Amino acid sequence: MKNLIYIILFGLFLYSCGSQHRSLKSDRIANAQDDTVRIANDSLEYEIIIIEPGFNLFINSIARPEGYYSQSYLENKNQILVSEYNNRVRQPSRYNPDLYIQEINYEHNIDYGYEVNYLLYNYFVYFSRQYNQSFPVPTRI
């Protein structure tokens, strides 16, 4: 695959796991593998992989259903959210590097398709709720 979009966050905070027993960490990693969401579009050569405990539950029970948002809405939101997320990755002294691990390669001029945009947007909604992070809400003109 030429281009990949990866979001690999395990929800593990290294600083908070220091005093926990090693088997607890192994259990969390095993649970994270159960919560892996992989969407690949081989014809477009893009994929999104989300490894996050609880994300499957969120997508299946809390998130708005597919089709609720238009693709253009999701693309516009994702462009803003990815830009802010990547800015935070680049500032580890200001933002928690255990939360903001790796930049997301998302280009606004590429059509990733509805499903990739839907999952990426909902990942940001989940991430915001799960880790009490807020992203700027653009104002309408």
C-alpha positions as a printed Julia matrix, in Angstrom:
141×3 Matrix{Float64}:
   0.0    0.0    0.0
   1.36   3.37  -1.0
  -0.14   5.52   1.72
  -1.33   4.57   5.16
  -3.24   6.39   7.82
  -2.36   4.95  11.18
  -3.82   5.68  14.52
  -2.23   3.33  16.95
  -3.03   4.3   20.48
  -3.29   1.69  23.15
  -4.79   3.83  25.87
  -1.87   2.88  28.06
  -0.3    5.63  30.05
   3.27   4.64  30.78
   3.52   7.02  33.68
   0.43   5.59  35.37
   1.37   1.95  34.79
   4.72   2.15  36.53
   3.42   0.73  39.81
   1.11  -1.89  38.3
   1.96  -5.54  37.94
   3.31  -6.69  34.57
   0.39  -9.08  33.93
  -2.05  -6.16  34.03
  -0.17  -4.53  31.17
  -0.3   -7.77  29.19
  -4.05  -8.04  29.8
  -4.58  -4.47  28.54
  -2.58  -5.15  25.41
  -4.56  -8.33  24.76
  -7.82  -6.41  25.23
  -6.58  -3.71  22.87
  -6.1   -6.33  20.16
  -9.74  -7.31  20.6
 -10.64  -3.66  19.99
  -8.73  -3.27  16.74
 -10.64  -1.69  13.89
  -9.05  -1.98  10.46
 -10.62  -0.49   7.36
  -8.75  -0.93   4.11
  -9.65   0.2    0.65
  -7.2   -1.61  -1.6
  -8.43   0.16  -4.73
  -7.57   3.52  -3.16
  -4.52   2.08  -1.36
  -5.4    3.62   1.99
  -6.24   2.13   5.32
  -7.03   3.19   8.82
  -6.11   1.08  11.83
  -7.46   2.03  15.23
  -6.26   0.09  18.25
  -8.03   1.49  21.26
  -9.8   -0.33  24.1
 -13.46   0.63  24.04
 -13.55   2.06  20.52
 -15.6   -0.83  19.09
 -18.17  -0.36  21.83
 -18.25   3.38  21.14
 -18.71   2.92  17.38
 -21.44   0.32  17.82
 -23.44   1.95  20.6
 -22.71   5.67  21.05
 -21.47   7.09  17.74
 -23.92   8.44  15.2
 -24.69   5.79  12.58
 -22.97   5.72   9.2
 -24.78   8.02   6.82
 -25.68  10.54   9.53
 -22.96  12.94   8.34
 -22.12  13.72   4.73
 -18.69  12.84   3.43
 -17.87  16.51   2.84
 -18.77  17.32   6.46
 -16.49  14.53   7.72
 -13.66  15.58   5.41
 -13.84  19.2    6.61
 -13.91  18.19  10.28
 -11.1   15.67   9.82
  -8.89  18.25   8.14
  -9.21  20.54  11.16
  -8.94  17.75  13.75
  -5.92  16.07  12.12
  -4.12  19.41  11.84
  -4.66  20.13  15.54
  -3.74  16.57  16.54
  -0.5   16.72  14.53
   0.36  20.09  16.09
   0.03  18.46  19.5
   2.25  15.55  18.47
   4.94  18.08  17.56
   4.76  19.71  21.01
   5.52  16.9   23.51
   6.52  19.37  26.22
   3.1   21.0   26.05
   0.85  17.99  25.31
   1.02  14.52  26.78
   3.29  12.44  24.51
   1.59   9.28  25.79
  -1.65  10.51  24.19
  -0.22  12.18  21.1
   2.09   9.46  19.87
   2.34   9.67  16.09
   1.28  12.11  13.4
  -1.63  11.19  11.17
  -0.98  11.34   7.44
  -4.2   12.87   6.12
  -4.21  14.98   2.99
  -7.27  17.12   2.31
  -7.06  16.75  -1.46
  -7.34  12.92  -1.43
 -10.69  11.14  -1.44
 -10.3    8.48   1.26
 -13.91   7.43   0.95
 -16.76   7.64   3.41
 -15.82   4.8    5.74
 -12.27   6.01   6.44
 -13.52   9.55   7.09
 -16.34   8.26   9.29
 -14.03   6.17  11.46
 -11.39   8.89  11.72
 -13.93  11.49  12.78
 -15.47   9.15  15.33
 -12.03   8.3   16.65
 -11.55  11.97  17.46
 -14.95  12.08  19.18
 -14.02   8.98  21.19
 -10.5   10.29  21.96
 -11.93  13.61  23.19
 -14.42  11.9   25.48
 -12.15   9.12  26.73
  -9.14  11.3   27.57
 -10.91  14.57  28.34
  -9.23  16.37  25.45
 -10.84  19.26  23.65
 -10.18  20.28  20.11
 -11.04  23.7   18.7
 -14.49  24.0   17.24
 -14.38  26.09  14.08
 -16.82  28.96  13.96
 -19.09  29.33  10.99
 -18.87  32.47   8.93
